[in-house]
Amino acid sequence: MMPAEPPAFRCDIELSLGGRLLRAELVDEARCLSSAVYGGGLGRVRTWVNLQVAPDYARTDPETHLAEATNGFAGPVVGMLTAAKVDAVQDITNGTARVLATVGLGHPTAAAVLAATVHQPPPAPAGAPARVGTINVFAVVAVPLTEAGLAGAFITAVEAKAQALAAAGVQAANAPGWATGTASDALVIACPPAQPAEPFAGPATPHGADLARAVFEAVLRGCRAWRER
């Protein structure tokens, strides 16, 4: 008698907003690579959270804060912080990829700045609201990826984010030219834990191209929504 095959991985996401906490819960636990402050690194994820905090947030224990805020959630949990509006989340599906993104552009920066070109943005006028700046992205690729494949998908997503900022005409505050992000951006790439797994996820692969287009569209729409606000 042949053993029963395990159920297929489902990348369905239940998205909910409670106060200032955006939660995305996967039907099944996934493998992931993340730069998130809570649950980051190479590991697993079942629930992603994006917690909106005040622009002058000054806690020095964000991991503890997120652990408290997500107590009782289906784990493993990966958590991020942002001062951008989490109810303005962009939700884009393209082929094998689904991407959630929140965009704040108060501090757009260029990643590589030569000493000769460094300049500081002008100070905000007295009484002006604090400038919020974080781009947080949660991306699910419905294709199993090796560790190298996850790293490749991570690179693809970052490149697509930078491309979206250029397409939106977002100027860097710390150097001439287009911004490539903000200094506090965070990203999660999640995928099924199944085998065999794909070792590549660059934009020349079908699933990498799906991911790139989804990230591009989510960040571009987020930039436009930010400007409208």
RATA-V347444 format. One record per backbone hydrogen bond with DSSP energy under -1.0 kcal/mol. CO is the residue of the C=O (numbers start at 1). NH is the residue of the N-H. E is the energy in kcal/mol with one decimal. If there is no record, write none. Layout:
co={CO	CO}
nh={NH	NH}
e={E	E}
This chain:
co={12	14	16	18	20	21	22	23	24	25	30	31	32	33	34	38	41	43	45	46	47	48	49	50	51	54	61	62	63	64	65	66	70	76	76	78	79	80	82	85	86	90	92	94	96	97	98	99	100	101	102	108	109	109	114	125	132	134	135	136	137	138	139	140	144	146	147	148	149	150	151	152	153	154	155	156	157	158	159	160	161	162	163	164	165	166	170	174	177	181	182	186	187	188	189	190	191	198	202	205	206	207	208	209	210	211	212	213	214	215	216	217	218	219	220	221	222	223	224	225}
nh={27	25	23	21	52	18	50	16	48	14	45	191	43	189	41	79	34	32	30	26	78	24	80	22	82	57	65	66	67	68	69	70	73	46	47	49	38	51	53	88	89	101	99	97	142	94	140	92	138	90	136	173	180	181	117	128	106	104	186	102	188	100	190	98	198	150	151	152	153	154	155	156	157	158	159	160	161	162	163	164	165	166	167	168	170	169	179	119	172	109	185	137	35	139	33	141	31	146	205	209	210	211	212	213	214	215	216	217	218	219	220	221	222	223	224	225	226	227	228	229}
e={-1.6	-2.4	-3.1	-1.7	-3.3	-2.6	-2.3	-2.7	-2.9	-2.7	-2.5	-2.3	-2.5	-2.5	-2.9	-2.6	-1.8	-2.4	-3.0	-3.2	-2.6	-2.9	-1.9	-2.4	-2.2	-2.0	-2.2	-2.6	-2.2	-2.3	-2.2	-1.6	-2.4	-3.2	-2.2	-2.3	-1.8	-2.7	-2.8	-1.2	-1.1	-2.0	-3.2	-2.2	-3.0	-3.1	-2.9	-2.8	-2.8	-2.9	-2.0	-3.1	-2.8	-1.3	-2.1	-2.3	-4.4	-1.4	-1.6	-2.1	-1.9	-2.8	-2.8	-2.2	-2.9	-2.6	-2.1	-2.4	-2.5	-2.3	-2.1	-2.4	-2.4	-2.2	-2.6	-2.2	-2.2	-2.3	-2.3	-2.2	-2.0	-2.0	-2.4	-1.9	-2.6	-1.2	-3.0	-1.0	-2.7	-3.1	-1.1	-2.1	-2.2	-2.7	-2.1	-3.0	-2.3	-2.4	-2.1	-2.6	-2.0	-2.2	-2.7	-2.3	-2.1	-2.7	-2.6	-2.4	-2.4	-2.7	-2.5	-2.5	-1.9	-2.4	-2.1	-2.5	-2.3	-2.1	-2.0	-1.8}
